[in-house]
Amino acid sequence: MLQDVSGLGRAGEVKEVADGYGRNLLLPKKLAEFASPSLLKRIEEQRQAEARRQLVADAEFLSLAQALEGVEVVIKAKVGAQGRLYGAVTSSDIAEGIHRVMGHDIDKRKIELEEPIHQLGQYDVVVRLSGELVPKIKVIVEGDNG
């Protein structure tokens, strides 16, 4: 398999399929190739390279998670009556705040907010770096009426 095919398998797997299915769908759309010894060797080399890249990425994420744990990010926002913000504090605002505090760029999609923040206060926010690495940061929303 060269690409993931729903109901059949994932890229890199070796599957046996009906002749017509392979000849009429998988091969013309370049979703699969015939399993030759050279192709199997190339796929194994790619798997090993990906495993090495993943180990390096996991080590980087682990050090970033340890650095992020407990970090306080202060965000100033314009405030209306009763401490309600004119806009909202979103995950992209928090990502910018992390960059300002730590100098690390965090993808805003990794910041888990159930909904944007509309009130002043202190919030615990989860940053999901990878499956098991989920450090919590403190986001403090302060008023800025100056």
N, CA, C and O of each residue as an XYZ file, in Angstrom:
584
protein
N       0.851     -1.178      0.000
C       0.000      0.000      0.000
C       0.896      1.240      0.000
O       1.806      1.360      0.820
N       0.629      2.150     -0.920
C       1.375      3.400     -0.970
C       0.677      4.484     -0.164
O       1.324      5.407      0.332
N      -0.644      4.377     -0.030
C      -1.433      5.341      0.727
C      -2.444      4.576      1.573
O      -2.715      3.403      1.319
N      -2.996      5.243      2.573
C      -4.047      4.646      3.388
C      -5.303      4.478      2.527
O      -5.695      5.391      1.801
N      -5.919      3.315      2.618
C      -7.175      3.060      1.919
C      -8.177      2.590      2.960
O      -7.962      1.581      3.632
N      -9.259      3.318      3.087
C     -10.279      3.002      4.079
C     -10.825      1.589      3.853
O     -11.199      1.223      2.739
N     -10.860      0.821      4.913
C     -11.388     -0.531      4.839
C     -10.399     -1.558      4.329
O     -10.708     -2.750      4.311
N      -9.209     -1.125      3.910
C      -8.239     -2.076      3.378
C      -6.950     -2.085      4.184
O      -6.517     -3.143      4.642
N      -6.337     -0.936      4.361
C      -5.093     -0.913      5.113
C      -4.422      0.441      5.066
O      -4.900      1.388      4.441
N      -3.289      0.494      5.756
C      -2.533      1.738      5.861
C      -1.331      1.688      4.940
O      -0.923      0.617      4.489
N      -0.770      2.850      4.666
C       0.414      2.947      3.819
C       1.545      2.130      4.429
O       1.763      2.163      5.640
N       2.262      1.398      3.583
C       3.374      0.594      4.039
C       3.020     -0.849      4.341
O       3.913     -1.683      4.485
N       1.739     -1.162      4.438
C       1.328     -2.534      4.706
C       1.324     -3.349      3.419
O       1.154     -2.803      2.328
N       1.512     -4.648      3.553
C       1.421     -5.562      2.422
C       0.096     -6.298      2.552
O      -0.150     -6.966      3.556
N      -0.753     -6.177      1.545
C      -2.081     -6.794      1.558
C      -2.269     -7.603      0.283
O      -1.729     -7.265     -0.770
N      -3.033     -8.658      0.395
C      -3.413     -9.436     -0.776
C      -4.846     -9.056     -1.115
O      -5.736     -9.131     -0.268
N      -5.062     -8.647     -2.361
C      -6.389     -8.204     -2.790
C      -6.785     -8.968     -4.045
O      -5.955     -9.611     -4.687
N      -8.050     -8.889     -4.376
C      -8.546     -9.524     -5.604
C      -7.875     -8.880     -6.810
O      -7.556     -7.691     -6.794
N      -7.665     -9.677     -7.858
C      -6.977     -9.182     -9.057
C      -7.654     -7.942     -9.636
O      -6.983     -6.954     -9.936
N      -8.970     -7.987     -9.795
C      -9.688     -6.868    -10.402
C      -9.611     -5.605     -9.562
O      -9.479     -4.506    -10.101
N      -9.693     -5.753     -8.247
C      -9.626     -4.596     -7.344
C      -8.269     -3.914     -7.459
O      -8.175     -2.689     -7.526
N      -7.225     -4.729     -7.481
C      -5.883     -4.164     -7.607
C      -5.649     -3.551     -8.964
O      -5.133     -2.437     -9.063
N      -6.024     -4.270    -10.027
C      -5.766     -3.832    -11.392
C      -6.622     -2.632    -11.788
O      -6.146     -1.749    -12.503
N      -7.879     -2.583    -11.335
C      -8.804     -1.546    -11.785
C      -8.885     -0.328    -10.876
O      -9.288      0.746    -11.322
N      -8.508     -0.478     -9.606
C      -8.642      0.655     -8.697
C      -7.306      1.057     -8.067
O      -6.872      2.202     -8.193
N      -6.672      0.124     -7.400
C      -5.481      0.471     -6.612
C      -4.296      0.887     -7.472
O      -3.659      1.900     -7.185
N      -3.990      0.137     -8.509
C      -2.825      0.469     -9.344
C      -3.028      1.742    -10.171
O      -2.134      2.589    -10.183
N      -4.169      1.920    -10.869
C      -4.333      3.156    -11.658
C      -4.330      4.431    -10.810
O      -3.845      5.471    -11.256
N      -4.867      4.354     -9.593
C      -4.908      5.542     -8.732
C      -3.644      5.686     -7.887
O      -3.552      6.571     -7.036
N      -2.673      4.806     -8.134
C      -1.388      4.816     -7.433
C      -1.562      4.738     -5.915
O      -0.838      5.380     -5.154
N      -2.538      3.935     -5.501
C      -2.752      3.681     -4.080
C      -1.914      2.504     -3.607
O      -1.661      2.351     -2.412
N      -1.478      1.660     -4.568
C      -0.692      0.481     -4.216
C       0.233      0.125     -5.376
O       0.065      0.593     -6.502
N       1.207     -0.710     -5.064
C       2.125     -1.263     -6.061
C       2.262     -2.744     -5.782
O       1.908     -3.226     -4.706
N       2.785     -3.463     -6.776
C       3.087     -4.872     -6.539
C       4.226     -4.960     -5.533
O       5.160     -4.160     -5.580
N       4.154     -5.912     -4.636
C       5.159     -6.074     -3.584
C       6.386     -6.781     -4.144
O       6.429     -8.010     -4.201
N       7.372     -6.011     -4.551
C       8.630     -6.582     -5.034
C       9.645     -6.520     -3.896
O       9.476     -5.729     -2.968
N      10.698     -7.341     -3.950
C      11.704     -7.299     -2.881
C      12.345     -5.917     -2.710
O      12.616     -5.494     -1.586
N      12.587     -5.214     -3.820
C      13.199     -3.876     -3.702
C      12.234     -2.886     -3.057
O      12.652     -2.039     -2.267
N      10.952     -2.985     -3.385
C       9.956     -2.100     -2.777
C       9.826     -2.387     -1.285
O       9.744     -1.457     -0.482
N       9.806     -3.663     -0.905
C       9.700     -4.011      0.511
C      10.909     -3.499      1.289
O      10.767     -3.040      2.422
N      12.098     -3.574      0.689
C      13.304     -3.074      1.340
C      13.233     -1.550      1.520
O      13.596     -1.025      2.572
N      12.762     -0.851      0.483
C      12.641      0.609      0.550
C      11.631      1.018      1.631
O      11.860      1.982      2.361
N      10.530      0.295      1.729
C       9.519      0.607      2.742
C      10.077      0.377      4.140
O       9.804      1.165      5.046
N      10.849     -0.683      4.334
C      11.451     -0.946      5.649
C      12.444      0.149      6.015
O      12.508      0.555      7.176
N      13.216      0.634      5.052
C      14.146      1.738      5.321
C      13.388      3.001      5.704
O      13.807      3.733      6.601
N      12.262      3.261      5.020
C      11.446      4.431      5.353
C      10.867      4.311      6.760
O      10.818      5.299      7.492
N      10.432      3.120      7.145
C       9.899      2.910      8.501
C      10.970      3.181      9.557
O      10.701      3.819     10.574
N      12.188      2.691      9.306
C      13.271      2.911     10.259
C      13.614      4.394     10.362
O      13.846      4.902     11.459
N      13.649      5.088      9.230
C      13.935      6.525      9.249
C      12.840      7.276      9.998
O      13.128      8.198     10.761
N      11.586      6.886      9.784
C      10.475      7.536     10.485
C      10.551      7.271     11.983
O      10.251      8.157     12.783
N      10.945      6.072     12.368
C      11.083      5.747     13.792
C      12.177      6.605     14.429
O      12.016      7.080     15.554
N      13.285      6.805     13.717
C      14.355      7.668     14.247
C      13.879      9.114     14.374
O      14.163      9.772     15.375
N      13.156      9.613     13.367
C      12.612     10.986     13.430
C      11.646     11.122     14.596
O      11.637     12.141     15.285
N      10.824     10.084     14.819
C       9.850     10.130     15.908
C      10.537     10.161     17.266
O      10.073     10.852     18.173
N      11.636      9.424     17.422
C      12.380      9.448     18.685
C      12.925     10.842     18.973
O      12.850     11.319     20.105
N      13.468     11.490     17.956
C      13.993     12.844     18.126
C      12.858     13.812     18.467
O      13.003     14.653     19.354
N      11.733     13.694     17.765
C      10.594     14.580     18.030
C      10.047     14.355     19.437
O       9.687     15.315     20.117
N       9.982     13.096     19.883
C       9.488     12.810     21.231
C      10.391     13.424     22.293
O       9.906     13.942     23.299
N      11.705     13.368     22.075
C      12.645     13.955     23.031
C      12.460     15.470     23.089
O      12.493     16.061     24.168
N      12.265     16.099     21.922
C      12.043     17.547     21.893
C      10.735     17.906     22.591
O      10.679     18.865     23.360
N       9.683     17.131     22.319
C       8.393     17.396     22.957
C       8.469     17.211     24.463
O       7.836     17.960     25.207
N       9.236     16.224     24.929
C       9.364     15.982     26.359
C      10.023     17.172     27.043
O       9.559     17.617     28.092
N      11.100     17.689     26.458
C      11.762     18.843     27.071
C      10.859     20.074     27.016
O      10.842     20.869     27.956
N      10.110     20.240     25.927
C       9.183     21.369     25.823
C       8.054     21.231     26.842
O       7.635     22.221     27.442
N       7.562     20.012     27.039
C       6.489     19.785     28.016
C       6.960     20.119     29.418
O       6.220     20.726     30.192
N       8.178     19.733     29.753
C       8.706     20.045     31.074
C       8.878     21.550     31.250
O       8.640     22.080     32.335
N       9.287     22.234     30.194
C       9.459     23.682     30.277
C       8.108     24.396     30.377
O       7.992     25.415     31.058
N       7.096     23.866     29.703
C       5.782     24.512     29.689
C       4.993     24.308     30.979
O       4.183     25.159     31.346
N       5.216     23.204     31.664
C       4.409     22.863     32.840
C       4.429     23.998     33.864
O       5.485     24.376     34.372
N       3.250     24.532     34.156
C       3.116     25.562     35.176
C       3.453     26.980     34.731
O       3.415     27.897     35.551
N       3.777     27.183     33.473
C       4.096     28.526     32.974
C       2.856     29.411     33.093
O       1.735     28.967     32.848
N       3.077     30.659     33.470
C       1.975     31.615     33.544
C       2.057     32.564     32.369
O       3.087     33.193     32.126
N       0.961     32.657     31.646
C       0.865     33.552     30.499
C      -0.160     34.621     30.852
O      -1.318     34.316     31.137
N       0.277     35.877     30.830
C      -0.615     36.992     31.141
C      -1.057     37.628     29.824
O      -0.234     38.009     28.992
N      -2.374     37.732     29.657
C      -2.932     38.328     28.455
C      -3.777     39.516     28.865
O      -4.679     39.398     29.695
N      -3.478     40.659     28.275
C      -4.245     41.869     28.560
C      -5.305     42.041     27.470
O      -5.030     41.890     26.279
N      -6.522     42.361     27.914
C      -7.629     42.522     26.973
C      -8.507     43.678     27.415
O      -8.579     44.005     28.599
N      -9.165     44.286     26.457
C     -10.078     45.387     26.776
C     -11.312     44.831     27.461
O     -11.858     43.799     27.071
N     -11.745     45.568     28.524
C     -12.815     45.067     29.380
C     -13.982     46.027     29.376
O     -13.806     47.246     29.391
N     -15.183     45.460     29.355
C     -16.401     46.247     29.466
C     -16.962     46.140     30.869
O     -16.222     45.935     31.831
N     -18.245     46.275     30.978
C     -18.914     46.214     32.271
C     -18.847     44.803     32.847
O     -18.847     43.817     32.110
N     -18.790     44.724     34.173
C     -18.785     43.475     34.937
C     -17.646     42.530     34.547
O     -17.790     41.311     34.645
N     -16.546     43.073     34.119
C     -15.370     42.251     33.831
C     -15.484     41.410     32.576
O     -14.700     40.482     32.378
N     -16.440     41.720     31.735
C     -16.609     40.966     30.487
C     -15.744     41.602     29.404
O     -15.709     42.823     29.250
N     -15.049     40.747     28.660
C     -14.156     41.235     27.611
C     -14.947     41.705     26.398
O     -16.029     41.194     26.108
N     -14.383     42.701     25.687
C     -15.011     43.152     24.443
C     -14.905     42.076     23.372
O     -15.843     41.864     22.603
N     -13.794     41.416     23.324
C     -13.609     40.316     22.383
C     -13.542     39.031     23.162
O     -14.306     38.819     24.104
N     -12.633     38.180     22.770
C     -12.430     36.913     23.470
C     -10.956     36.559     23.389
O     -10.256     36.971     22.465
N     -10.496     35.798     24.357
C      -9.138     35.270     24.327
C      -9.238     33.878     23.713
O      -9.926     33.003     24.239
N      -8.544     33.686     22.598
C      -8.611     32.421     21.874
C      -7.296     31.665     21.993
O      -6.338     32.154     22.591
N      -7.259     30.485     21.426
C      -6.043     29.673     21.468
C      -4.890     30.354     20.734
O      -3.733     30.175     21.115
N      -5.180     31.125     19.697
C      -4.092     31.832     19.002
C      -3.509     32.931     19.889
O      -2.305     33.182     19.841
N      -4.341     33.590     20.697
C      -3.832     34.586     21.646
C      -2.924     33.924     22.681
O      -1.887     34.474     23.051
N      -3.319     32.754     23.137
C      -2.516     32.031     24.126
C      -1.205     31.569     23.501
O      -0.162     31.618     24.153
N      -1.242     31.119     22.243
C      -0.016     30.700     21.549
C       0.949     31.881     21.419
O       2.157     31.722     21.597
N       0.415     33.061     21.110
C       1.265     34.259     21.051
C       1.842     34.587     22.422
O       3.001     34.987     22.532
N       1.035     34.417     23.469
C       1.510     34.667     24.827
C       2.626     33.710     25.219
O       3.592     34.123     25.861
N       2.512     32.443     24.843
C       3.569     31.470     25.121
C       4.835     31.864     24.388
O       5.933     31.769     24.935
N       4.682     32.306     23.146
C       5.857     32.725     22.371
C       6.530     33.937     23.031
O       7.756     34.032     23.075
N       5.718     34.846     23.535
C       6.253     36.041     24.197
C       7.007     35.670     25.474
O       8.068     36.227     25.753
N       6.461     34.730     26.250
C       7.044     34.361     27.534
C       8.251     33.445     27.369
O       9.278     33.647     28.017
N       8.131     32.446     26.509
C       9.161     31.409     26.423
C      10.003     31.444     25.153
O      11.111     30.909     25.128
N       9.486     32.068     24.103
C      10.212     32.074     22.842
C       9.952     30.836     21.998
O      10.577     30.674     20.950
N       9.040     29.950     22.426
C       8.707     28.742     21.655
C       7.434     28.990     20.862
O       6.477     29.580     21.363
N       7.439     28.531     19.621
C       6.229     28.602     18.807
C       5.411     27.343     19.050
O       5.889     26.229     18.836
N       4.180     27.526     19.495
C       3.259     26.419     19.731
C       2.112     26.582     18.749
O       1.549     27.669     18.618
N       1.769     25.513     18.066
C       0.644     25.540     17.140
C      -0.643     25.775     17.932
O      -0.895     25.102     18.931
N      -1.448     26.727     17.483
C      -2.670     27.057     18.222
C      -3.634     25.876     18.303
O      -4.480     25.836     19.196
N      -3.520     24.912     17.383
C      -4.403     23.748     17.417
C      -4.041     22.788     18.540
O      -4.832     21.909     18.882
N      -2.858     22.946     19.116
C      -2.443     22.085     20.223
C      -2.952     22.612     21.564
O      -2.882     21.911     22.573
N      -3.453     23.823     21.579
C      -3.976     24.424     22.812
C      -5.460     24.086     22.906
O      -6.248     24.432     22.026
N      -5.822     23.407     23.985
C      -7.193     22.924     24.127
C      -8.016     23.870     24.996
O      -7.868     23.922     26.217
N      -8.871     24.599     24.334
C      -9.833     25.471     25.005
C     -11.225     24.945     24.663
O     -11.548     24.754     23.491
N     -12.047     24.711     25.684
C     -13.398     24.249     25.394
C     -14.167     25.328     24.639
O     -14.928     25.039     23.716
N     -13.956     26.562     25.043
C     -14.548     27.709     24.350
C     -13.677     28.924     24.632
O     -12.941     28.937     25.618
N     -13.746     29.939     23.789
C     -12.930     31.136     24.031
C     -13.246     31.759     25.395
O     -14.356     31.629     25.911
N     -12.253     32.431     25.961
C     -12.389     33.035     27.291
C     -13.005     34.424     27.144
O     -12.510     35.248     26.375
N     -14.090     34.684     27.884
C     -14.798     35.960     27.787
C     -14.779     36.758     29.091
O     -15.336     37.854     29.146
N     -14.149     36.225     30.139
C     -14.139     36.884     31.442
C     -12.712     37.072     31.923
O     -11.808     36.337     31.524
N     -12.517     38.060     32.781
C     -11.236     38.215     33.445
C     -11.043     37.056     34.397
O     -12.013     36.454     34.855
N      -9.787     36.738     34.697
C      -9.545     35.691     35.678
C      -8.360     34.827     35.318
O      -7.584     35.130     34.413
N      -8.248     33.732     36.062
C      -7.144     32.796     35.886
C      -7.725     31.460     35.420
O      -8.704     30.969     35.980
N      -7.111     30.884     34.392
C      -7.617     29.654     33.795
C      -6.477     28.655     33.639
O      -5.350     29.033     33.319
N      -6.777     27.381     33.867
C      -5.833     26.300     33.578
C      -6.131     25.816     32.165
O      -7.262     25.453     31.845
N      -5.103     25.816     31.328
C      -5.270     25.434     29.928
C      -4.310     24.296     29.611
O      -3.150     24.314     30.024
N      -4.798     23.318     28.882
C      -4.000     22.154     28.498
C      -3.398     22.383     27.115
O      -4.071     22.853     26.199
N      -2.111     22.040     26.983
C      -1.433     22.077     25.690
C      -1.108     20.629     25.337
O      -0.287     19.997     26.002
N      -1.747     20.103     24.297
C      -1.542     18.701     23.915
C      -0.437     18.641     22.863
O      -0.682     18.817     21.669
N       0.797     18.385     23.339
C       1.942     18.314     22.438
C       1.931     17.016     21.643
O       2.180     17.022     20.437
N       1.647     15.916     22.306
C       1.487     14.621     21.643
C       0.547     13.810     22.513
O       0.005     14.323     23.492
N       0.351     12.559     22.169
C      -0.630     11.729     22.856
C      -0.570     11.776     24.368
O      -1.595     11.978     25.018
N       0.619     11.592     24.946
C       0.741     11.506     26.401
C       1.295     12.782     27.027
O       1.210     12.952     28.244
N       1.851     13.666     26.237
C       2.459     14.889     26.771
C       1.439     16.019     26.731
O       1.184     16.611     25.683
N       0.859     16.306     27.901
C      -0.166     17.336     27.995
C       0.108     18.250     29.185
O      -0.562     18.142     30.213
N       1.088     19.151     29.060
C       1.348     20.064     30.178
C       0.208     21.070     30.331
O      -0.484     21.416     29.374
N       0.043     21.526     31.579
C      -0.966     22.545     31.870
C      -0.257     23.871     32.120
O       0.768     23.929     32.800
N      -0.823     24.928     31.559
C      -0.294     26.269     31.798
C      -1.405     27.089     32.441
O      -2.585     26.750     32.358
N      -0.992     28.178     33.084
C      -1.959     29.101     33.676
C      -2.078     30.309     32.754
O      -1.076     30.920     32.381
N      -3.289     30.640     32.399
C      -3.563     31.821     31.583
C      -4.268     32.812     32.477
O      -5.331     32.524     33.026
N      -3.669     33.986     32.621
C      -4.245     35.046     33.456
C      -4.706     36.155     32.520
O      -3.903     36.759     31.809
N      -6.005     36.414     32.531
C      -6.580     37.455     31.683
C      -6.787     38.680     32.549
O      -7.539     38.646     33.523
N      -6.113     39.766     32.187
C      -6.209     41.030     32.935
C      -6.821     42.098     32.051
O      -6.749     42.045     30.824
N      -7.431     43.078     32.723
C      -8.025     44.184     31.997
C      -6.977     45.181     31.534
O      -5.971     45.408     32.206
N      -7.227     45.767     30.383
C      -6.318     46.775     29.799
C      -7.170     47.915     29.287
O      -7.570     47.936     28.123
N      -7.443     48.863     30.167
C      -8.265     50.006     29.755
C      -7.441     51.258     29.593
O      -7.968     52.367     29.681
N      -6.144     51.095     29.356
C      -5.295     52.256     29.221
C      -5.098     52.561     27.823
O      -4.401     53.520     27.493
